[in-house]
């Protein structure tokens, strides 16, 4: 498999991820829950840049910071930036290098799919 492979079954985990395989389903479940509960909008700003508009609650920000910090430690090609443009709004920007656009594509698709299902 290539370094950019997206596994089947709705997962967007690339082969480059260093998270132990046994822990991946738990992380995916965490992301699915986050997408379902916190994401209010999805904007694809460029091939390498995804913006998630989030619920502005403080616990959402805490969850986003915790989840993205853990994801960065196993998939260092992700660049996450959390910003609060207003008191009730929160944005999560996700960027990847050109070599990992397919991973961002899959993440965006997953976020949209989970969000629509809720």
C-alpha positions as CSV (number, residue, x, y, z in Angstrom):
1,X,0.0,0.0,0.0
2,X,1.1,3.5,-0.6
3,X,1.9,6.1,2.1
4,X,-1.3,7.8,1.2
5,X,-3.7,4.8,1.2
6,X,-7.1,5.3,2.7
7,X,-8.4,2.1,4.2
8,X,-11.8,0.8,3.3
9,X,-14.9,0.8,5.5
10,X,-15.3,4.6,5.7
11,X,-12.0,5.1,7.4
12,X,-9.7,8.0,6.4
13,X,-6.6,6.7,8.2
14,X,-3.5,6.9,6.0
15,X,-0.7,4.3,6.2
16,X,1.6,7.1,7.4
17,X,-0.3,7.2,10.7
18,X,1.8,5.9,13.6
19,X,-1.2,5.3,15.9
20,X,-1.2,1.6,16.8
21,X,-3.7,-0.3,14.7
22,X,-5.7,-1.5,17.7
23,X,-6.3,2.1,18.8
24,X,-7.5,3.4,15.4
25,X,-11.2,2.4,15.7
26,X,-11.4,4.3,19.0
27,X,-9.9,7.4,17.4
28,X,-12.2,7.2,14.5
29,X,-15.1,6.9,16.8
30,X,-13.9,10.0,18.7
31,X,-13.7,11.9,15.4
32,X,-17.1,10.7,14.3
33,X,-18.7,11.8,17.6
34,X,-16.9,15.2,17.3
35,X,-18.1,15.7,13.7
36,X,-21.6,14.8,14.7
37,X,-21.8,16.9,17.8
38,X,-19.6,19.9,17.1
39,X,-19.4,20.6,13.4
40,X,-21.9,23.3,12.1
41,X,-20.4,23.9,8.7
42,X,-17.7,22.7,6.4
43,X,-15.7,24.8,3.9
44,X,-13.0,23.5,1.5
45,X,-10.9,26.6,1.1
46,X,-8.3,24.9,-1.1
47,X,-7.1,21.4,-2.0
48,X,-4.9,21.5,1.1
49,X,-7.1,23.5,3.5
50,X,-10.3,22.5,5.2
51,X,-12.2,24.7,7.6
52,X,-14.7,23.3,10.0
53,X,-17.1,25.7,11.7
54,X,-17.8,24.5,15.2
55,X,-20.3,25.0,18.0
56,X,-18.8,27.7,20.1
57,X,-19.1,26.0,23.4
58,X,-16.0,25.9,25.7
59,X,-16.2,22.1,26.0
60,X,-16.1,21.9,22.2
61,X,-12.9,23.9,22.1
62,X,-11.4,21.7,24.8
63,X,-12.3,18.6,22.9
64,X,-11.0,20.0,19.6
65,X,-7.7,20.9,21.2
66,X,-7.3,17.5,22.8
67,X,-8.3,15.5,19.8
68,X,-6.1,17.5,17.3
69,X,-3.1,17.4,19.6
70,X,-3.3,13.6,19.8
71,X,-3.9,13.3,16.1
72,X,-0.9,15.6,15.4
73,X,1.3,13.3,17.4
74,X,0.6,10.2,15.2
75,X,0.0,12.0,11.9
76,X,2.4,14.9,11.9
77,X,1.5,16.0,8.4
78,X,-1.7,17.5,9.7
79,X,-1.6,21.2,10.7
80,X,-4.5,22.1,12.9
81,X,-5.4,25.7,14.0
82,X,-8.2,26.5,16.3
83,X,-9.6,30.1,16.3
84,X,-12.4,31.9,18.0
85,X,-13.5,34.7,15.7
86,X,-16.4,35.6,18.0
87,X,-17.7,34.7,21.4
88,X,-20.1,32.1,20.1
89,X,-18.1,30.8,17.1
90,X,-15.2,28.5,16.8
91,X,-13.2,27.4,13.7
92,X,-10.9,24.5,13.1
93,X,-8.6,24.8,10.1
94,X,-7.0,21.6,8.9
95,X,-4.1,21.8,6.4
96,X,-2.0,19.1,4.8
97,X,0.9,19.2,2.4
98,X,0.2,18.4,-1.2
99,X,1.3,14.8,-0.8
100,X,-1.6,14.2,1.7
101,X,-4.5,15.9,-0.1
102,X,-6.2,12.5,-0.5
103,X,-6.3,12.2,3.3
104,X,-7.8,15.6,3.7
105,X,-10.4,14.7,1.0
106,X,-11.3,11.6,3.0
107,X,-11.5,13.5,6.3
108,X,-13.8,16.1,4.7
109,X,-16.0,13.4,3.2
110,X,-16.2,11.7,6.6
111,X,-17.0,14.9,8.4
112,X,-19.8,15.7,5.9
113,X,-21.2,12.2,6.0
114,X,-21.3,12.0,9.7
115,X,-22.8,15.5,10.0
116,X,-25.5,14.7,7.5
117,X,-26.4,11.5,9.3
118,X,-27.1,13.3,12.6
